[in-house]
Amino acid sequence: MVEAEANLRRRPREQAGEQWQPRAEEEAIKQAAEEAQVAQVDRTSLWFRYKHLLPVPITLVAGIILTAIMTPYFLSPLIANIKKNDPHLTGFKLFDKFLGFVVPFFKTMANSQDYGIYPLGYFVTNHLGWQMAGAIESSRADATKSVFVRHYCVIVTAALVIGSYIITPLFWIVPYLNLNKLPSAALTSEDVRPKCIHHLRARACFVVIATGFFPFLAGMMLSHHNEKFVRNTAIFFTTPLLWPLFWRPFGSLTADNMDPVKGHITAMNALLVVGGGCMAWHFFAIIAVYREPSIVTNLLRVFTHYEGDLHTVLFITVDEIILWAGFLMIPLAQEGIRAATLFVLMTILTGPGAAVAFYFWWREGKYSEKYSSSERPWLHQFVSQIDWLVAEA
């Protein structure tokens, strides 16, 4: 009788043991199967250890040349602005002094509806694509490993005020690549787990950035009220410092408190919408050039004749070319030559800002795939269709 009762008590435990494997064993089996499928990367090679420094040579060389050429044109206006009375735009003396230099600087481009406004539009959209991606990267669980990635809003402000062509590649792209060296084909669940983002934080980042950027894009397309446009754009240059105050209350940076799939999907949606906004500006510019081909001629003339007010157009144009070259180093370092070639093609078809947003969108999709492909399977199928273009032979 006693033995029979013991057997009855033991049976449910034995049945449960047959039905459920220990979680540690499940994780070990899953990880072993995953490691057998992912691409092998030699993490001790010189290329892997130092590829995050790719943006440095082009940034330093081009930056030194551009700074040497442009400094004489900016030095006199800057000194004159320091000596003159401050414009009463906001009531804050130091900020008004800053606006007193920035507003005249961009007034040339805003007044030039025949060609100057188009480099300015690409300047805004290029930053829009990067800053949406940067906001998402700064909100990941592993963002605390890099002070530059975590506090990228300070980098944004410095880039807008000092020069994107030097600040962004050296102080954001290099730290980002140092934190994200692995190609998508070599990512495992252990690599992706620190990349999770809370869906509320991703949503808040999108709302804050879209609220700041899209009115300027719409204003350039639909309105030519120069004084209001230039003033609002100049004021906008310093607002990124305030962005974290709006999105920090939403979500958490602790991986245990997140739904990773939902977070990645929300981030993908944000990047997709931002990429669409950047692409809209690119199409707007293409239509404008089709209607008035002299826009291209006038822009090319700036490279050989940049006396007087044309220095503003030249600076912004070259600034964005160097900045785009820095962004090109991201797919080159992470995925290889084929991905970089695809990035160039996407830049031609959709514009530089959209190319940045769409690349990070695709990378976000690869993170999501490591958790689940059951939510929005059509989205993951589309991401997978791009893999054969990106993956190295």
C-alpha positions, 0 to 999 in steps of 0.5 A, a space after each residue: 500500500 505504501 509503495 503504491 502511494 509513493 508511485 502515485 506521488 512520483 508519477 506526476 513528477 515523472 510525467 512532468 519531467 518527460 513533458 518539459 525539458 529543463 530551461 538551461 538544456 533548451 537554451 543550450 540546444 537552441 544556442 548550439 543550433 544557432 551557432 552552427 548556422 551563423 557565419 563565423 567571424 574571426 574576432 581576432 583579425 586586424 580588420 575586425 578589431 579596427 574596422 570601426 575606424 574607417 570613417 576617420 581618414 576621410 573625415 580628417 582629410 576632407 575636414 581639414 581641407 574644407 576648414 582651411 578653405 572656408 575659415 576665411 569666409 566665416 571668420 569676418 562674419 563671426 568677429 563682426 557678429 561678436 562686436 555688434 549688438 545682439 538681435 532681439 529674437 528670443 530675449 536670451 542674450 547668449 542664444 540671440 548672439 548665436 542666432 545672429 550668426 546662424 540666421 545670416 549664414 542660412 539666409 542665403 540658402 533660404 533666399 535662393 529658391 533656384 538652387 540653394 534651398 536644395 542642399 539645405 533640404 538634403 542637409 535636413 533630411 540627412 540629419 533626419 535619417 541619422 537622428 532617428 537611427 541615433 535616438 533608437 541606438 541611444 535607447 538600447 539596453 547596451 547603449 550604456 557601454 558607449 557614452 557617445 552613443 548613449 548621449 548622442 543628443 549632445 553630439 547632434 547639437 555639436 554637429 549642427 553648430 560646429 560641423 556635421 562633417 567632422 563631429 558626426 563621423 568621429 564622435 558617433 559613427 566610430 563609437 557606434 561601429 565599435 559597439 556594432 561590429 558583427 555582420 547580421 549573418 553572424 549575430 546570435 541570440 546572445 549578441 541581439 539580446 542587449 540590442 532590445 529597445 522598449 516599444 514605448 521609448 521607440 515610439 516616443 523617440 519617433 514622436 519627438 523627432 518627427 515633431 521637430 523635423 517634418 514641419 521644416 520639410 513641409 515648410 521647404 516644400 510648401 512655404 517660402 516665408 524666408 524670415 520665419 523659415 530661417 529663424 525657426 531652423 536656427 532655433 531648431 539647431 539647439 533643441 536636440 539637447 531637450 529631446 531626452 527630457 521628453 522620451 526618457 520617462 517612457 520605457 526602460 533600458 533594462 532588457 528584462 522589462 521589455 518585449 523585444 519583438 514589439 520593441 524592434 517592430 516599433 523601431 522599424 515602423 519609426 525608421 520606415 516612416 522617417 525614410 519615407 519623409 526623406 524620400 519625399 524630399 528627394 522626389 521633390 528635388 528631382 521634380 524641381 530639377 526636371 522642371 528647371 535643369 539650371 539648378 544643377 548647373 548653378 550648384 556645380 558652379 558653386 564649386 568653382 566660384 564661391 565668392 561672397 554669399 555662395 560660400 554658404 551653399 558650398 559649405 553645406 553641400 560639401 558638409 553633406 557629401 563628407 557626412 554621407 561618406 561617413 554613413 557609407 562606412 557603416 554598411 561597409 564595416 558591418 556587412 561588406 562591399 555589396 552592402 555598401 554598393 546597395 547603400 550607394 544605389 539606395 542613395 541615388 534612388 531614395 536620397 541620402 537620408 532615406 538610405 540611412 533610415 532604410 539601412 537601419 530599418 533592415 538591420 533592425 529587422 535582423 535583430 527581430 528575426 532572432 526572436 520571432 518571425 511569427 509577428 508580421 511574417 510578411 515584414 520578415 520575409 521582405 527583410 530576408 529577400 534583401 539578404 541575398 543582396 547584402 550578404 557577401 559571396 
